[in-house]
Amino acid sequence: MSSNNGSNRTLVPGAKQGLNRLKYEVASEVGMQDYEHIDKGNLSSRQNGSVGGEMVRRMVESYEQNLK
């Protein structure tokens, strides 16, 4: 049982377009062409998670690079 408590909202409204671009780029790189139009409910948790996990890895890596 889960509820939508707003934890999945974009905190910086202007970043939504960039996050979507990153998501589709990552999905394409892991072999999911046309991810934007795929019914995500038909994908496994592993497939969807690999996209999100790679996005987070890249964002953390970018943040760490900016700290240097």
NUNUVEX-124980 format. One record per residue: residue number from 0; residue in three letters; z, x, y negated of N, C-alpha, C, CB in turn. Coordinates in pm, whole numbers, plus 50000, padded with zeros to 5 digits. Atoms other than C-alpha are relative to their C-alpha. Last residue first. Glycine has a CB too. Example, Ala and Ser with C-alpha at 12.3 -4.5 7.8 and 13.67 -1.06 7.14 Angstrom:
2
REC   n res   nup neast nnorth  caup caeast canorth   cup ceast cnorth  cbup cbeast cbnorth
REC   1 SER 49994 49918  50119 50714  51367   50106 50073 49923  49891 49858  50041   49954
REC   0 ALA 50000 50089  50119 50780  51230   50450 50000 50090  49880 50125  49901   49997
END
This chain:
68
REC   n res   nup neast nnorth  caup caeast canorth   cup ceast cnorth  cbup cbeast cbnorth
REC  67 LYS 50014 49853  50009 49274  53631   48037 49955 50044  49864 49903  50051   50103
REC  66 LEU 49870 49943  50032 49398  53272   48012 49992 50150  49977 50100  49971   50111
REC  65 ASN 49974 50016  50143 49042  53140   47992 50134 50057  49957 49994  49856   49964
REC  64 GLN 50086 49906  50070 48967  53283   48338 50024 49994  49849 49853  49970   50031
REC  63 GLU 49943 49866  49982 49268  53098   48479 49918 50105  49927 50009  50035   50150
REC  62 TYR 49879 49991  50082 49144  52771   48331 50061 50139  50009 50103  49894   50044
REC  61 SER 50043 49993  50139 48799  52822   48481 50120 50016  49906 49921  49874   49962
REC  60 GLU 50060 49868  50019 48945  52898   48824 49957 50018  49855 49880  50018   50094
REC  59 VAL 49888 49904  50002 49166  52590   48802 49947 50140  49973 50079  49996   50133
REC  58 MET 49929 50021  50126 48865  52374   48709 50117 50097  49986 50051  49856   49990
REC  57 ARG 50078 49946  50111 48656  52526   48988 50070 49983  49866 49863  49933   49995
REC  56 ARG 50004 49854  49988 48921  52466   49253 49927 50062  49883 49934  50042   50132
REC  55 VAL 49869 49949  50044 48977  52111   49125 50002 50152  50007 50114  49943   50087
REC  54 MET 49991 50021  50146 48606  52029   49155 50130 50060  49946 49992  49849   49965
REC  53 GLU 50080 49894  50063 48594  52188   49501 50002 49986  49848 49855  49995   50052
REC  52 GLY 49931 49872  49984 48880  51967   49615 49926 50115  49934 50019  50030   50147
REC  51 GLY 49886 49994  50092 48721  51654   49472 50073 50133  50007 50097  49888   50030
REC  50 VAL 50053 50002  50137 48390  51716   49649 50115 50014  49900 49919  49869   49973
REC  49 SER 50059 49868  50024 48554  51820   49975 49942 50008  49859 49891  50029   50104
REC  48 GLY 49899 49903  50036 48778  51516   49958 49944 50138  49972 50102  50010   50109
REC  47 ASN 49959 50026  50138 48484  51277   49953 50102 50103  49953 50059  49860   49989
REC  46 GLN 50115 49981  50088 48336  51437   50265 50039 49978  49854 49885  49905   50040
REC  45 ARG 50029 49857  50007 48673  51473   50443 49885 50026  49903 49966  50056   50141
REC  44 SER 49902 49943  50093 48769  51116   50360 49974 50149  49982 50143  49977   50050
REC  43 SER 49868 49971  49944 48451  51009   50533 50092 50055  49891 49989  50100   50118
REC  42 LEU 49978 49858  49975 48162  50855   50343 50140 50019  50058 49983  50083   49869
REC  41 ASN 50063 49965  49873 48064  50488   50375 50015 50148  50033 49854  49962   49997
REC  40 GLY 49923 50061  49892 48309  50382   50105 49944 50031  50137 50007  49852   49981
REC  39 LYS 49894 49905  49961 48143  50631   49869 50087 49945  50113 50088  50034   49878
REC  38 ASP 49881 50083  49985 47831  50410   49862 50112 50089  50054 49973  49877   50097
REC  37 ILE 49951 50022  49864 47581  50676   49754 50121 49907  49995 50037  50136   50070
REC  36 HIS 50042 50133  49952 47416  50637   49412 50044 49969  50142 49851  49989   49991
REC  35 GLU 49974 50102  50102 47586  50922   49224 49971 49860  50052 49915  50028   49875
REC  34 TYR 49861 50045  49988 47593  51135   49538 50033 49888  49902 50095  50117   49977
REC  33 ASP 49994 50135  50058 47211  51160   49527 50139 49938  50013 49897  49909   50068
REC  32 GLN 50097 50029  50105 47219  51467   49753 50017 49855  49955 49855  50027   50050
REC  31 MET 50005 50145  50020 47536  51532   49949 49910 49969  49882 50142  49942   49977
REC  30 GLY 50097 50070  49916 47484  51883   50085 49994 49850  49986 50028  50030   50136
REC  29 VAL 49943 50013  49866 47788  52073   49957 49914 49911  50089 50143  49944   49992
REC  28 GLU 49982 49868  49940 47593  52195   49653 50059 49995  50140 50088  50085   49911
REC  27 SER 50132 49950  49964 47475  51844   49569 50012 50134  50071 49912  50014   49874
REC  26 ALA 50046 50079  49886 47831  51714   49576 49864 50049  50049 49992  49850   49963
REC  25 VAL 49926 49955  49881 47943  51998   49349 49951 49926  50124 50151  49978   49981
REC  24 GLU 50043 49863  49971 47673  51921   49092 50065 50052  50127 50033  50093   49882
REC  23 TYR 50133 50011  49939 47741  51547   49110 49944 50138  50035 49904  49927   49907
REC  22 LYS 49989 50067  49871 48115  51599   49050 49864 49996  50071 50055  49858   49982
REC  21 LEU 49943 49904  49905 48056  51853   48771 50006 49939  50140 50141  50045   49955
REC  20 ARG 50105 49900  49979 47829  51607   48587 50045 50104  50103 49962  50070   49865
REC  19 ASN 50101 50060  49914 48088  51333   48634 49888 50098  50031 49943  49874   49934
REC  18 LEU 49943 50009  49866 48359  51558   48495 49901 49938  50097 50131  49918   49997
REC  17 GLY 50001 49866  49942 48140  51645   48195 50057 50000  50141 50080  50095   49913
REC  16 GLN 50139 49965  49971 48074  51278   48119 49991 50137  50067 49915  49998   49870
REC  15 LYS 50047 50078  49886 48444  51191   48148 49856 50038  50040 50007  49852   49968
REC  14 ALA 50020 49913  49884 48556  51473   47919 49938 49927  50119 50131  50061   50041
REC  13 GLY 50124 49926  50013 48511  51277   47596 49968 50088  50120 50004  50084   49878
REC  12 PRO 50117 50086  49981 48782  51032   47702 49867 50074  49992 50001  49892   49898
REC  11 VAL 50081 49969  50118 49044  51308   47739 49870 49922  50016 49974  50156   49985
REC  10 LEU 49909 49985  50114 49310  51178   47978 49927 50029  49871 50100  50110   50028
REC   9 THR 50035 49877  50070 49057  51047   48230 50087 50009  49875 49848  50004   49963
REC   8 ARG 50078 50015  50123 49228  50780   48438 49973 50136  49936 50072  49908   49901
REC   7 ASN 50136 49955  49976 49331  50824   48800 49913 49987  49875 49939  49922   50114
REC   6 SER 50000 49857  49977 49706  50811   48742 49859 50056  50019 50084  50033   50121
REC   5 GLY 50066 49928  50107 49671  50470   48582 49993 50149  50022 50069  49975   49872
REC   4 ASN 49906 49980  50109 49930  50304   48802 49940 50081  49887 50125  50068   50051
REC   3 ASN 50067 49920  50103 49672  50162   49038 50093 50011  49881 49863  49938   49959
REC   2 SER 50025 50076  50122 49883  50043   49326 49935 50093  49899 50131  49938   49942
REC   1 SER 50004 49920  50121 49891  50163   49680 49974 49910  49880 49893  50110   50010
REC   0 MET 50000 50084  50117 50000  50000   50000 50000 50088  49876 50121  49905   50000
END
